[in-house]
Amino acid sequence: MTSAAGAVNQLLLSACIAELAALRFTPAGLPAIDLRLEHESTLDEAGQARQVKAALKAVAFGSVAERLARQTLGSGWRFQGFLANPRNGKHPVLHITDFQQD
């Protein structure tokens, strides 16, 4: 499947850091970190309030990974990134491109 012109894969998510692995380095020497995010909110769906909970695996590279490695578990952030399936995985992973205090 090829990308259509103007196709968008962008995600903005407010979440807490539930799990944070140790900072690692790719074979090319790029800093990388794996984490799990948890989101909880009340949203409107079809005119009804709905309690939403979601857990999502995430990864970050470069300076974003180095910044994330210094954060504490349970801290809340607004994450920006895109979704991609890992080579050997079935479920999409959020690739974090930036984050800021929520």
Residue pairs with C-beta under 8 A, 6 or more apart in sequence:
9 82
9 83
9 84
10 80
10 81
10 82
11 79
11 80
11 81
11 82
11 83
11 94
12 78
12 79
12 80
13 37
13 39
13 56
13 78
13 79
13 94
14 39
14 41
14 76
14 77
14 78
14 79
14 102
15 37
15 38
15 39
15 54
15 56
15 76
15 77
15 79
16 37
16 38
16 39
16 74
16 75
16 76
16 77
17 35
17 36
17 37
17 68
17 71
17 72
17 73
17 74
17 75
17 77
18 35
18 36
18 37
18 38
18 55
18 73
18 74
19 35
19 36
19 73
20 33
20 35
20 68
20 69
20 71
20 73
21 33
21 34
21 35
22 33
22 69
23 31
23 32
23 33
23 65
23 66
23 69
24 31
24 32
24 33
24 34
25 31
25 32
26 32
26 61
30 61
30 62
31 61
31 62
31 63
31 65
31 66
31 69
32 59
32 60
32 61
32 65
33 59
33 60
33 65
33 68
33 69
34 57
34 58
34 59
35 57
35 58
35 59
35 60
35 68
36 55
36 56
36 57
36 58
37 55
37 56
37 57
37 58
37 79
37 94
38 53
38 54
38 55
38 56
39 52
39 53
39 54
39 55
39 56
40 51
40 52
40 53
40 54
41 51
41 52
42 49
42 50
42 51
42 52
43 49
43 50
43 52
44 50
56 93
56 94
57 91
57 93
57 94
58 79
58 81
58 93
58 94
58 95
58 96
59 93
59 94
59 95
59 96
60 68
60 81
60 95
60 96
60 97
61 95
64 96
64 97
64 98
64 99
67 99
68 96
68 99
71 77
76 101
76 102
77 99
77 100
77 101
77 102
78 99
78 100
78 101
78 102
79 94
79 96
79 98
79 99
80 96
80 97
80 98
80 99
81 94
81 95
81 96
81 97
81 98
82 94
82 95
82 97
83 92
83 93
83 94
83 95
84 92
84 93
84 95
85 91
85 92
85 93
86 93
